[in-house]
């Protein structure tokens, strides 16, 4: 474990015990790490970085009681940042959000396109196949099956009826299955 990790963890533990100066130092040092995390991933959207840093720090503040001092701090911090990033990307493009969710490489290299493994190839193939579907089929699958939203949430997000979401999922999955069987 590195010194920066130990320092951040010690500051948060002190902050959780009521030390306001330690909390201010924790937020300042965390913001540097979170900002670097977002800059590596959002080179095409530099204007979004500061907003995401602030949203992440607010989420850290609201979720600080969930941190367990015996656990490493950085993965906890980056998990919160990652959720904020995925939320932003979902609003811009569900496909881009899926790519980020599937990419677990903290160094920033995309497992979808580098060092192809069987799982990475399958993910890439799924994304390509989803791109072939019309929005009325693709969006319900992405929102309900991949993002885990409810049918009602997907309907509200797309402006479609709940019945149309269910039909879109059914027909979309049927088309994906047909495409997959042709590839064999």
Secondary structure, 3 states (H helix, E strand, C coil): CCHHHHHHHHHHHHHHCCCHHHHHHHHHHHHHHHHHHHHHHCCCCHHHHHHHHHHHHHHHHHHHHHCCCCCCHHHHHHHHHHHHHHHHHHHHCHHHHHHHHHCCCCCCCCCCCCCCCHHHHHHHHHHHHHHHCCHHHHHHHHHHHHCCCCHHHHHHHHCCCHHHHHHHHHHHHHHHHHHHHHHC
